[in-house]
Amino acid sequence: MARPASPSGSRLSSADRPTSFDIAELAGVSQPTVSRALRGDKTVSERTRMRIEAIAQQLNYKVDRAASSLRRGEVKTLALLFFEDPLPDGSNINPFFLAMLGSILKTCSQRGYDLLTSFQRWSADWHVDYEDTRRADGLILLGYGDWEDYRARVEQLFAQGTRFVRWGAPSEVGTTIGCDNVAGGRAAGEHLIARGCRSIAYIGEASERYPEFRDRYAGLADALHAAGLPVDPGLHVDALSVEQKGYEAVQRLLARGIAFDAVFCASDLLALGALRALSEAGRSVPDDVALIGFDDIPAASHTHPPLTTVAQDYGRGGAELVDTLIRQIAGDATHDLLLPSRLVVRASA
């Protein structure tokens, strides 16, 4: 059977089936560039990738993923580790991360990877178990609770050469994809101030142990300072991201006797609890108190009134987590990435 002609009309010289080296020669690029392009690596320009894919299609070239994986010592599987969150429904998985799961699965499929999902308790030695089993080429980490407790395990992953990427606030350890929490907090504060609110409470832990919540509070403080308004420590109540904790935080806030006309919660779960506590206390939302959450989980649009919130881009976030990890596996350098947030205005504010 005759070999396919090259785009210039000449015949390929090899007697075997077309290879990535044939494509590289016809495209005028290196063979590693062909490999990266055909696995969807974003380091290859769109124009180059399209040229390579067109030549591959003309040659009826098929990627032998099994052989490619064996050569690199890979299993073509990524591991997604969820970490427990004490939620009242017993799921122990933050609904924001569940919303991100679809994007992670879709991107893995597009890139030719299987996804192994696992739920981890903090008492488990997951950071050691991964290195022992080698069931995946790299790890995606979602959720971490107290950063000071989590840091030591992440440092061990980094020290043992594990390829991993996590969602959260940037740190000096490993590669992180996350949301611009400061900008998100600032947008929430600016919206409340523009609405006429002058005494804005904040519910959420705001220490080094919870850097994402800390940054959201910092953004709110930026907005208050810019408007010439004070940041009142009496209007800040520490709380972890659990609906019941939001409920209890508003009760403590009311007990302090300090007037407030708005509440910005560090998560939608906290805002759901805050909404219930305000209702029981006879405070109408938004007439008496405006309320804003953070995350835009599915439940946020179904509350009464629907919750104004700061949306994180979980669709792009999931895709970036996968693509960043695949670049690590390929030996490419990776960097932290902060994705923009978006204020979603609904009836609660």
N, C-alpha and C positions, 0 to 999 in steps of 0.2 A: 504494500500500500504506500502511495506517495506521501511524503511528509508535507505538512502545510507550508505554504509560502510565507515568507516574512513580509512585513508591511511594505518593504521596498521591492518585493517581487522575487528575491533570491530564496533558494531552498536552505533549510537548516542542515548543517553538516552532520549532526549526530544521527546515528542509526537507531538510537533508542527513543523512547517517548520524550517530549519536550521537558526541559528542566528549568529551574529558576535562573540558572546561568544563561540559558538561551534567551529568556525574557530580559535579563539584565543587558545582554549584548544588544538586543533589538531596541531596547528603551534608552540605551546610553547611560545606564546607571550601574551601581554596584549590586552584587547579589544580595548583601544584607539589606539594601534599600528595598529590593523586591520583596524579601521576606517580611520586612516591616509593613510595607504597603498592603500586602495580601492578608495580613492579620489585623488591618485597620488601625495601625499605630498612627497617632496624630502628629508625630514628628515628621512624617512625610507630607509634603504639600498636597493639597487637593488636586492640583493640575497633574503632578507626577503620579499620584495614586491612580487617577482616572486613565492615564496613558498606560500604566502597567497593567491595570485590570483589563483594558481593551485588548492588549497584546495577549494576555493570558487566555482570554476568551477566544480569540482568533486561533490560538494554538491548541485549544481544548485542553488547557493545562489544569490539572487537579492537584490541590495541595494534599500531600500524604501526611496528615496530621499525626498519625501514630509514629511514623518514622522520624518526623521532625521533633516530636516530643522526646523520643528515645535518645536522639542525638544530644539533646540539651539536658537530659536527665530530669524531664518534667513528666507530670501526670495529667496535665491539661485540666486541672481542677483548682478552683479557688475555695477557700474556707471562709465562711461568714460567721463570726462569733457575736451573738447577742449577749448582753450582760443584764442580769436581773435588776428590775426596778420594782419596789414593793407597791404594786397597784391593787386596788380593792377588788378588781374582778378576777384576781388570781392569775392573770396572764403573765405578769412580771416582765412584760416587754413594752417599752414606751411606744404608744401608737404612732408617733412621728417616725420611728424607725421601721415600723411595719409598712407605713406609706412609702418608704424608700426602697423596700424590698423588691417591688415590681420593677423599678428601674435597674436595680442591680442584676436581677435575673435576666432581663431583656438584653442588657449590654453584654453579660457573660455569653449568652446564646449567640449574639452577633459576632463576638470575638472568637468563637469556637471553644469556649471553656464550659465545663460543668461547674455547678456551685454546690458545695457541701455546707449546709447550715447547721449550727449547733448553738444550743442555749447553755450558758455557763454561769455557774454560781461562783461568787468570789472566793469561796473556800476551796475550790478546785484548783489543781496545779495545771491550768490550761497552757500556761506559757512553757512548761516543761513537756507536757504531753504532745504538743505539736511537733517539737523537735524529735521526739522519740518515734512517732508514728509516720511522719512524712507522707500523710495522705493527701496533701495539697501543696501547690507550688508557692502559695503565699496566703496571708491572712488579711481580712477586712474586719476591723473592730468597731462595733457600734455600742455606745453606752459605756460609761465608766464610773459613775457615782463620784466618790471622793477622789480627786486627782492625786492627792498626796499618797493615798493608799495604792492607787493604780500605777503611779509613776515607776515604782521599783520593778514591777513586772514588765512594763514597756521597756525599761532600760535593759532588762535581761534579754528580752527578745532582740533588741538592737545589738547587744554585745555578742550574742550567739549567731549573728548573721541572718536571722530570720527576715524574710521579705514581708513587710506588712505596711498597711496604711490605715489610718483611723479617722473617724469623724469627730470633730471637736474644735477646741481652741488651739492655735499654734503653740508649740513648745519646742524646746531644744532637742527633743528626742524623736527621731523618726520623721515621717512625712504625714502631714495632716491636711485633710480637706474639711472645710467648715464654712460657716456663715459669718458675715461681717456683723457681729453682734453689737458692736459699738454703734455702728450706723443704724441698725435696727432699733436699738433703744433710743437713739436720738430722734428718729422718725416718729416713734410713739410719743415721746415727750413734746415734740413740736406740734404734733396733731392735737394733743390735749390742750396745750397752751393756746393754739389758734382757736380752739373751741371755747376758750374763756376760763379754763381750769387754772387755778393758782396754787392749790394745795394738793400735790400729787403724791400719793403713797406708792411705795414699791414693795412688792412681796416676792421674796426669793433670796436664797443665800448669795452673798456678795463678797466672798473671800477668795484667797488664792486656792483654796481647796475646790472651788467650783468656778473655774475661770470663765465659762460661758455666761453664767448668771452675773458674775462680777462685771463683765464687759457690757452687758445690757443695762446694768445700773449706771455704769460710767457714761453710757450714751444718754440716758435720762438726765444725769447730772449736767452734761454738756448743754443740753437744751435749756435746762433751768437757768444755768449761769448766763447763757446767751440772752435770755429774756429778762435778766436782772432779778430772778427769783431765787430764794434761798433753798439749799438742800437740807431739809430738816431730818436729822437722824431719828427723831421720834415718829416719823412717817415711814420708816423702813422696818419691816418685819422679816427676819430670816425664816426660810421655809424650803424644804426639799420638794422636788417636782412630783407631788402626789396630791390628788384632789382633796383628800381629807386635810392635808396640811394647809392648803389654801383656805379651806373653811375655818380652820382653827386660827390661822394668821389674821383673818379679818375680825374674828371675835376678839383677839388680843388687841388689835388696832382700835376697835371700838371702845374697849375697856380703858384705853389710855386717855380718852376724852379729848383728843386733838382733832380739830375740824379738818376734814378732807373732802374734796369734791371730785376726785378721780383716783383710780387704782390702776397701776401698771403691774401686771404679773409676769414673772420671768418665764412662764410656760402656760399653755392653754389648760393643762391639767390643774394648775393652781388657780387659774381664772374660773374654771368650772366650780371649784369649791368656794371661791370668793363670791361668785354670783349667788350661790345658795345661801351663804351667810348674810349677804346684804339683803336678800329677799326676806329672810326670817327676821331681820332686824328692822324691817319696814322701810328700808332705803331703796327707792326706785332707781333702776338702771334703764336709761341713762339720765333721767330727769334730776335725781338727787346726786348720783355718783356715776361718772363715766368709767367704763371698764375696758381695758385692752389686755390681750394675752400675747403669746409668742409661740409660733410653730405652724399655725393653721392646720391642726389635725382635723380629720373628717368631722368630728363631733362639733367643731367650732361653729359651723354654719347651721347647726340644728338646735342650738340653745334658744332660750326665750328670755330676752331678745337675742338674736344672732350676735356672735362675738366678733368685735373688731380685733384684729390680731396682726402680728408681723409674720409674714409667710417666709419660710425658708424654702429654697428651690430643691426639694427632695428628688425631683426628676433628674436634673442636671447633677445633683450631688451624688446620686447612686452611680451614674455613668462615669463621673470623674474618679470616684473611688476605684472602680474596676480598671479604667484605663491607666490610672497612675500605678496601680499594682502590677499590671501587665508590663509597663515600661520598666519597673524595677526588675521583674523576672528576666526581661531581655537584657539587663545590665545597663540600662540608661539611667542618667541622673534624674531625680524627681525633686519637686519643690512643693512647699506648702501653698495652698490656694484658698483664698477667702472669696466666697460667692456672695453676690449682692442679695439683700433681703428686699421685701416688698410689703408695704403697709396695705392691708385689706380692710377697708372701712365698711363696717356693718352697723346695725342699730345700737349696739351697746356703747358706742362712742361716735 
